[in-house]
Amino acid sequence: MKNLSPDFLKKYDVSFFLGMTAIFFFGVLNLYSATYNHATESLFRSQIFWFFIAIFIGFIISFIHPKTLFRYSYHIYFFNLIALLAVLILGKVGMGAQRWLAIGPLRVQPSEFMKIALIFALAKWFAKNSSFEETRIKNIIIPSALTIIPAILIMAQPDLGTGGILVLIFAVIVYYRKLQWSSIIKIALIGLISGWFMYKFALKDYQRKRIQTFINPYQDAKGSGYNAIQSEIAIGSGRLFGKGYKKSSQASLNFLPENHTDFVFSIFSEEHGLFGASLLLSLYTVILLRFNWLARSVKSMYESVFCVGLMSLFFWHTFINIGMVSGLLPIVGLPLPLMSYGGSSLLTFGIAMGLATSISNYRSIF
């Protein structure tokens, strides 16, 4: 097989998997620290299991030719769309949300995979229907529909954060495709008006409460503002070099709920301080720069848009999670890539790294 030839393997791009492994190493140590003296102690073993599954699947995907990815892009999108519909009918309920499908003993969250499926669909549409000239607002009607339909299905679960990620991925891609500034202004105005109507009439009470808490968390310090306040205390108390591994008071005394999912960065910062947080952010930056390099070095529109989509997926997850636990953004419940506990999230980013590696490996011959 040509894919397994010595020349091909010699040129195999390991950078994305190396970056993924480096961040996961910090993540699993942090997960153990956050849970080692609680009932959730075994979660880190499950996280290691899912990481190896994610690496394995990503590695297999890395040998798929980009032409094959292009051919089946819409198939992947519509398959995931059907999975989202199945969630609303057959999905398992947990923590007040209906987001999971049960496959034997496993629970899978289709909304996680929809992020990549949307990138497939948008990349193919822009490759087939968009020139290198400026994009007009009429040219994004179909891409908008491809984004809005799954976003609405995900928000109905309800999962406002993941639905918002789809919209943000779409926004980055259409900006990259040189959307006219007049169109950007119109869309921004529509977004502001729609956001106001959503806040007044569409959001649930607890979702509005999150926005109010973001503005002033101390108005309900023992209720809706509790998590935000405790997270800021954890990050601030880490100072320059942190309290030390397994010495987080927020984790050991369970002051900060969900410290193995949404608030892993808070625990990491408390234990390792500004120095450790800066090191972790440097690893994320290296991966983002690698995505940016790949998007500029490929030869086809499909590959370029695809890489920008993967970069935006990685960026928005990182930016929003760290922003919300630092008090800079409302708390919306998004995992920090490769750090937060969750099999579906690990699989999503493992697949993303495999796809980026595939495009990098074949970039000179597609």
N, C-alpha and C positions, 0 to 999 in steps of 0.2 A: 504493500500500500504506500502511495506517495506520502500520505500523512505521517507515516512512521519511518520515513527515510532518514538516514543519518544527517543529511543536510538540513532537513526540516526541523528535526529535534535540536540540532545545534543552534538554530535561530529562534527556538521557542522562547517567547516572551514570558518570563516568570515574575515580572515586576508587580503585576496586579495581585497575584496570589501571595507573594512575599509581603506586600503591604497589608493584605487582608489578615495574614497569619500574625503579623506583628501586633496589629490592633487587637485581634482576638486574644493573644497571649495576655495583654494587660486586662482585657475584659473578663477572662475566666478567673484570673487571680482576684480581680475586684469583686466578682460574683461570689467567690468563695469567702472572701472577707466579709461581705455583706450578709451572708446567710449561714456561716459555719456554726453559730450557736442558736439557730432557730429551727423551727419545724421544716423550713424550706432548704435545709442543708444539702439535700441530694440534688438540688437543681443544677449545680455546677457539673455533675456527672452527665446529666441530660444535655446540658449545653455542649459539652465536649463531643458527645455522640452526634448531635445535630451538626456540629462544625465539620466533622469528618464526612458526614453525608453531603454537606454543602460543598466541601472541597472536591469530593469525588464527582458529584454531578457537574460542577463548574469545569473540572478537568475534562470530562467527556465532551461537554459543550464546546470547549476550546478547539476541538478538532473538526467541528462542523464548519463547512465552507460558508462564507458570507452570502454566496449566491443562494444557498439553501435557506438561510435565514430570511433573505429577501422573498423567496418564493412562497414561504409559509407564514409570512408576517400577519396577514389578515386572518388566516386560520387560527393562529395563536390568540389573536385579539378576541375573535368571536367565541372561541372555546372558553376563555376566561369570563366573557360576558355572560355566557350560559351558566357558568359556575356561580357568578354573583346572583343571578336570578334564583338558582337552586338554594342559595343561602337563605333568601327571604322566605322560601317555602319549607325547606327541610333543615335549615341551619340549627345548630345547637346554641342555646342561650347560656351566657356566662357573664357575671358582673353587670347584669342589666342590658347586655347587648347581644344581638344575634349575628355573629360574625364568622362562625366556624362550621365546616362540614366534617362529619365523622367518617373516616375511611378505616374500617376495622378498629384497631385500638388507637389510631392516630387522629388528631384533630388538625385540620388544615384551614388556614385563613386565606380564601381566594383574593380578598382585597389587596393583600401583600403582593401577589403575583400580577395583579392587574396593573400595577405601576410599570412593570416591564412590558406587559402586553400592550399598553398604550404607546410606549416608545416604539415598539415594532410597527404598530399601525401608522403613527404619525411619520415615522421615518420613510415608510414605503409610499405614503400619500405624497409627501413633499418631493420625494425622488422622482415620482411619475408625473406630478402635476405642477411643479414649481420650478421656474427658471432661476437664474442667478440675479435677476433684476429685483427691484423692490416688490414686496408682496402687498397687495391691497386687501381691504377688509372683506371684499367679496370672495377672495381666494381662501379665506380661513373658515368659511361656513361649515364645510364638511369636517375639517379637523376639530372645529368647535363641538360639533355633534358627537364625534368620536370620543371627546373628552367629557362632555356634560352628562351623557347617558350613564356611563359607569360611575361618575362622581355622585350623581343623584342616588343610584342604587346603593352606593357605599354609605352615603350620609343617612340613608333610611335605616341602616342597621342598628343604632346610629354610630357613625364614625366620622366625625367632622374633620379630624386631622388628616386621615388618609385621603378623604375626598378632596380636601384642599391641596394635598400634595399633587394630585393629578392635574389640577388647574395650574399649579405653579410650574410643573414640568411643561405643560402646553405653552405657558407664557414665555418661558425661556426659549423654547424651540421656535416659536413664531418671531420672537425678537431676533434670534440668530438668523432667521430667514429674511431679515431686512424688512420687517413690517414698517410701512410708512408712518412717520411721526403723527400725522393727522389721524391715522387709524388708531395708534396707541392712545392718543388723547381721548378719542371717542370711547374706546374700550374701557379706559380708566374711569371715565364719567359714568358709564353704564355699570361698572363694577362697584363704584361708590354708592350709586342709587340702589343697586341690587343688594349690597351689603346692609344698607339701612333697613330695607324691607325685610331681609332675612332676620336681622336682629329684632325687629319689632314683631314679626308675625310667624317666622319659620323656626327660629331657635327654641329649644326647650328651656325651661327655667334654669336648669343646672348649667346649660351652656352660656346663657346670659350672665349667670352668676360668675362664671370663670372670667369673663371680660371685665366685669365690675371689680372682681378680686384683683385682676392684673393692675387696674388703675389704682386701687388702694387696698392691698391685702390686709391691712390692719383694721379695716372696718368690721371684719369678722375673723379675728385672729385665731379663735378656737374652733372655727367652722370651716368655711370655704377657703379662707386665707391661710389655714394652718400649714398645708404642704409647701406653699410658696415661701412662707416665712422660715420654716425649718430648713428648706433647701438653701436659702441664702445664708442662714447661720452656719450650715455645714461647710459651704464653700469659703465663707469668710474666715472661719475658725482654722482652716488649713494653713493660712498665712503663706510663708515663702516655701518651706520644705515639708509641710504637713505634720500630722501627729504620728505617723508611722503605720506600717501595714497591720491590719486587724485592730486598729486602735480608734476606729470611728465611733464616737459616742452616739451619733445619730442612728447608726446601724445596730450596734450592740444593745442599745436601750430601746430600739424600735421607735424612736421619735419620728422618723421619716418613713411613712408607708411607701410601698412600691419601690423600695430602694434597690431592687434587683431588675427593674424594668425601666420606668420613665426617669428615675432619679439616680441612675448609676454614676453619672458625672459628678453629682454632688458628693457622693461617698468617696469617689476617686480623688476629688479635689481636697476633701477634708483630710484624707490620709497622706496625700503626696504633695499638697500645696500647689502654689503657682508654678513651681518648677516642673512637677509631674504633669500638671494640666497643660503646660506649654509643650512638653514633649509629646503628649497625646495629640494635641492640635497640630503639631508639626507632621505627624504621621498622616493625619487626615489631609493636610495640605499637600503632601507629596502625592497622594493618590489623586487628588483633584487636579494637580498640575499634570499628572500623567494622562488623565482623561483629556485635558485640554490639548496636550501635545498630540495625542492620537487623533483628535478631531481635526487638527490642522494638517496632519501628515498623510491622511488617507486621500484617495483619488476620486472616490465616488460620493455623490450627494447622499445616498442612503447611509453609507458608513459614517459620514461626517455628522449628519443629523442624529443618527443612532448614538454616537459617542457623546454628543452634547446632551441628549436625553439622559444617558446614564450618569453623566457628570452632574446634571441638575438634580437627579434623584438622590445621589450621594450628598450633594451640597445641602439641599433643603432639609433633609433629615438631620444632618449634623448641626446646621445653623439653628433650626427651630428647636431641637431638643436642648442644646446648650443655652440658647436664648431664653427658653421658658424656665429652666431650672435656675437660671441666674437672675430672674426677675425682669428680663428685658422684653419678654413676650408672654402672652397668656398661656396657661397650661392646657395643652390639647392632647396629650397622651401619645406622642410619637416616640418610637424607640431610637436610641443612639446606635448608628450602624456598627455591628460586630461587637458592641459592648453590652447592650441590653439583652436580658434573657428572652428567648423566644425562637422556636424552631423555624417557623414560617419566615421570620425576618432574616435569620441566618441563611436560609435557602435562597431568599430573594437576592441578597447581596453576593452569595456564592455564584448564583446564575449570572448576575451582572458582571462579576469578575471574569467568568468563563467567556461571556460574550465579548467583552473588551479584549481578552486575550486572543480569541478567534480572529477578530478584526485586525489586531496588531500582527498576528502571525501571517495573515494572508494579504496584508495591505499592499504589497508590491506586485501582486499578481491578479487582483480583482479588477 
